[in-house]
Amino acid sequence: MKKVILVLACLVLAASTHVQSQSNRPVHTYSIVARDSVTGEIGVAVQSHWFSVGSLVTWAEAGVGAVATQSFVDPSYGPLGLALMKAGKTATQALEALVASDPGRDVRQVAMVDVHGNVAAFTGAKCIESAGHILGNQYSVQANLMLNNTIWDAMSQAYEHAEGDLVERMLVALEAAQKAGGDIRGKQSAAILVVKGRSSGKPWRDKVIDLRVEDHPEPLKELRRLVTIHRAYEHMNRADAAMEHNDKETALKEYGIAESLLPENLEIRFWHAISMVNAGIIEEALPIFGTVFRADPNWAKLIRRLPASGVLNAGSTVIERILKESKSDEESRSE
């Protein structure tokens, strides 16, 4: 117990020392921190009229919690808040400790959610209007320098009525903020970070999603596009894993879902066709190869390299049939 108290004391002291020497950036913005009560996933999402907002505002650790630190931002609230929650403090206790040690607290806006769904938020008295926050059931929404004072309420209502996974619901909350008026200066960047509710001890496995739009005229639209791409590639990963276990039925299903999400993506089509050949579904795969090869001939060059690695289980006759799809109709007729 004494060791835990000593660790916490050191963290608060470090926060105080760091905050006093911190050169703060005016990252005025709106954000949400939340925990999914079903999956236990924890996340934070944000949009701002500031370059690379995700590099400063969004912090999360699996099995611990998530932090959004904004306004005249002090990034140390992120790692220090997570450290305090990891040491056993609730979101409220962690935030109160850091705010109490911060001489610049009046210009800060910070929100935290811990692994148990406790939420806390702080909006400093000198945050630029319109500024405020709402604490909900396992989530907090907060905003500052907004066009009007309806933003955080719009976010709260949208999040509570949204359907889908945590990523989708947080995106809906951000979109509601923009629809209600958003940042008075406009928009520039956005980010979303979601981690698992339990830590595996391997951080690279515990991120559900980690995407940033650093600079874009429509950052939320771009972020949603990236989320769609991410989901498609997740289905690709599941398909690849299924193929490794010789589960061809699942692989084909997952490749199909990925292709439906990104129908113009040549790589998804290519690997979908490869999996079909490996499953013995050759005739249906050939026209898919043809579409891919005609769009980019380099994919045809890749075919001959795959059998040696075991990625393509096909004999020379099947391979020649596949490669024939790279030829034009006129070339095929002349043979």
DRENPA-286858 format. One line per 4 residues: number of its first residue (from 0); their letters; for each residue x, y, z of C-alpha. Coordinates in steps of 0.25 Angstrom, whole numbers. Layout:
# residues N
NUM	a	X:Y:Z | ...
END
This chain:
# residues 335
0	mkkv	0:0:0 | 11:10:4 | 18:7:-10 | 5:10:-17
4	ilvl	4:23:-10 | 18:27:-13 | 16:24:-28 | 4:33:-28
8	aclv	11:44:-21 | 22:43:-31 | 13:44:-42 | 6:56:-37
12	laas	19:63:-34 | 24:60:-48 | 11:65:-53 | 13:78:-45
16	thvq	27:80:-50 | 24:77:-64 | 11:86:-65 | 19:98:-60
20	sqsn	30:97:-71 | 20:93:-82 | 19:101:-94 | 4:100:-97
24	rpvh	-3:99:-110 | -17:105:-113 | -23:92:-118 | -38:97:-116
28	tysi	-47:85:-121 | -58:76:-118 | -56:61:-113 | -63:49:-107
32	vard	-57:38:-97 | -65:26:-95 | -66:11:-91 | -74:1:-97
36	svtg	-82:-6:-86 | -83:-19:-95 | -69:-21:-100 | -62:-13:-90
40	eigv	-55:-5:-101 | -50:9:-97 | -48:20:-107 | -46:35:-110
44	avqs	-49:42:-123 | -47:57:-126 | -48:68:-137 | -42:81:-137
48	hwfs	-37:93:-146 | -23:90:-142 | -12:82:-149 | -10:67:-145
52	vgsl	-20:68:-133 | -19:53:-130 | -4:55:-127 | -8:63:-115
56	vtwa	-22:60:-110 | -24:45:-111 | -19:36:-101 | -23:21:-97
60	eagv	-18:9:-91 | -24:-5:-91 | -29:-9:-78 | -27:5:-72
64	gava	-35:16:-79 | -35:28:-88 | -32:42:-88 | -35:55:-96
68	tqsf	-27:67:-93 | -30:80:-100 | -33:95:-100 | -19:101:-97
72	vdps	-14:87:-96 | -4:80:-87 | -1:67:-93 | 4:61:-80
76	ygpl	-10:59:-75 | -11:48:-85 | 1:39:-80 | 0:43:-65
80	glal	-15:41:-65 | -14:27:-70 | -3:24:-60 | -11:29:-49
84	mkag	-23:20:-53 | -14:8:-56 | -9:10:-41 | -23:8:-37
88	ktat	-29:22:-37 | -43:25:-43 | -44:35:-54 | -50:45:-44
92	qale	-38:43:-35 | -28:44:-46 | -33:56:-52 | -35:63:-39
96	alva	-21:60:-35 | -15:66:-48 | -24:78:-48 | -20:82:-34
100	sdpg	-5:81:-37 | -7:90:-50 | -5:105:-49 | -11:106:-63
104	rdvr	-24:99:-60 | -33:110:-63 | -30:109:-78 | -30:94:-78
108	qvam	-41:84:-83 | -39:70:-80 | -48:57:-79 | -45:43:-75
112	vdvh	-52:29:-74 | -46:18:-67 | -47:3:-69 | -59:2:-60
116	gnva	-67:12:-68 | -65:24:-58 | -64:37:-65 | -59:51:-61
120	aftg	-58:64:-68 | -52:78:-65 | -55:91:-73 | -46:102:-68
124	akci	-52:116:-65 | -44:123:-75 | -47:113:-87 | -51:121:-99
128	esag	-66:121:-101 | -74:114:-104 | -69:103:-95 | -75:92:-87
132	hilg	-76:77:-85 | -87:66:-81 | -84:54:-73 | -93:42:-77
136	nqys	-93:27:-75 | -79:23:-77 | -76:34:-86 | -73:49:-86
140	vqan	-74:59:-97 | -67:73:-97 | -64:85:-106 | -58:99:-106
144	lmln	-57:110:-115 | -70:106:-122 | -79:113:-131 | -90:112:-120
148	ntiw	-93:105:-107 | -102:94:-113 | -90:86:-117 | -87:77:-105
152	dams	-102:74:-103 | -104:70:-118 | -92:60:-116 | -98:54:-104
156	qaye	-112:52:-111 | -105:46:-123 | -96:37:-116 | -108:32:-107
160	haeg	-117:29:-119 | -106:23:-128 | -105:9:-132 | -93:0:-135
164	dlve	-80:-2:-129 | -72:8:-120 | -65:13:-132 | -78:16:-140
168	rmlv	-85:23:-128 | -73:32:-125 | -72:36:-140 | -87:39:-140
172	alea	-85:48:-127 | -74:56:-135 | -83:57:-147 | -94:63:-138
176	aqka	-84:73:-133 | -81:78:-147 | -95:78:-151 | -99:87:-139
180	ggdi	-88:97:-143 | -75:91:-138 | -62:99:-136 | -64:114:-139
184	rgkq	-51:114:-147 | -55:102:-156 | -49:89:-157 | -35:83:-160
188	saai	-32:70:-153 | -38:58:-146 | -34:45:-139 | -40:33:-133
192	lvvk	-33:23:-123 | -40:10:-117 | -34:0:-109 | -38:-13:-103
196	grss	-44:-14:-89 | -34:-24:-84 | -19:-23:-87 | -12:-35:-93
200	gkpw	1:-30:-89 | 4:-27:-103 | 0:-13:-107 | 1:-15:-122
204	rdkv	-10:-26:-121 | -19:-17:-112 | -22:-6:-121 | -36:-8:-128
208	idlr	-34:5:-136 | -24:16:-137 | -26:26:-148 | -23:40:-151
212	vedh	-26:51:-161 | -15:61:-160 | -20:72:-169 | -32:71:-178
216	pepl	-43:81:-182 | -53:70:-178 | -46:63:-167 | -59:55:-161
220	kelr	-63:50:-175 | -48:46:-177 | -48:39:-164 | -60:31:-167
224	rlvt	-54:27:-180 | -42:22:-173 | -50:15:-163 | -57:8:-175
228	ihra	-44:4:-181 | -39:-1:-167 | -52:-10:-165 | -49:-16:-179
232	yehm	-35:-19:-176 | -39:-25:-163 | -48:-35:-171 | -36:-37:-180
236	nrad	-28:-41:-168 | -39:-50:-163 | -40:-57:-176 | -24:-59:-177
240	aame	-25:-65:-163 | -36:-74:-167 | -28:-79:-179 | -16:-82:-170
244	hndk	-26:-91:-163 | -31:-97:-176 | -45:-91:-173 | -48:-88:-187
248	etal	-63:-85:-184 | -60:-74:-174 | -49:-68:-183 | -58:-67:-195
252	keyg	-68:-60:-186 | -58:-50:-180 | -52:-47:-193 | -66:-45:-199
256	iaes	-69:-35:-188 | -56:-27:-190 | -59:-26:-205 | -73:-21:-202
260	llpe	-67:-10:-193 | -57:-6:-204 | -62:-11:-217 | -51:-3:-225
264	nlei	-39:-8:-217 | -31:-17:-226 | -23:-23:-215 | -36:-28:-208
268	rfwh	-41:-34:-221 | -28:-40:-224 | -26:-48:-211 | -41:-51:-211
272	aism	-39:-58:-225 | -26:-65:-219 | -34:-71:-208 | -45:-76:-218
276	vnag	-34:-83:-226 | -29:-89:-213 | -43:-94:-210 | -44:-100:-224
280	iiee	-54:-90:-229 | -46:-86:-241 | -56:-83:-252 | -62:-72:-243
284	alpi	-49:-66:-239 | -44:-64:-254 | -52:-52:-257 | -48:-46:-244
288	fgtv	-33:-47:-248 | -36:-42:-262 | -42:-29:-256 | -30:-27:-246
292	frad	-20:-30:-257 | -26:-21:-267 | -26:-10:-257 | -11:-12:-252
296	pnwa	-3:-22:-260 | 7:-24:-248 | -3:-33:-241 | -1:-43:-252
300	klir	14:-42:-250 | 12:-46:-236 | 4:-59:-239 | 17:-67:-242
304	rlpa	23:-63:-229 | 12:-68:-220 | 13:-84:-222 | 27:-85:-216
308	sgvl	22:-78:-203 | 10:-87:-202 | 1:-75:-204 | -5:-80:-217
312	nags	-8:-95:-217 | -9:-97:-232 | -2:-105:-243 | 4:-99:-256
316	tvie	-8:-102:-264 | -17:-94:-254 | -7:-83:-253 | -6:-81:-269
320	rilk	-21:-80:-269 | -21:-69:-258 | -10:-62:-266 | -18:-63:-279
324	esks	-28:-53:-272 | -17:-42:-273 | -18:-42:-288 | -28:-34:-296
328	dees	-40:-41:-303 | -33:-39:-317 | -20:-45:-312 | -28:-57:-306
332	rse	-35:-59:-320 | -22:-59:-327 | -16:-70:-320
END
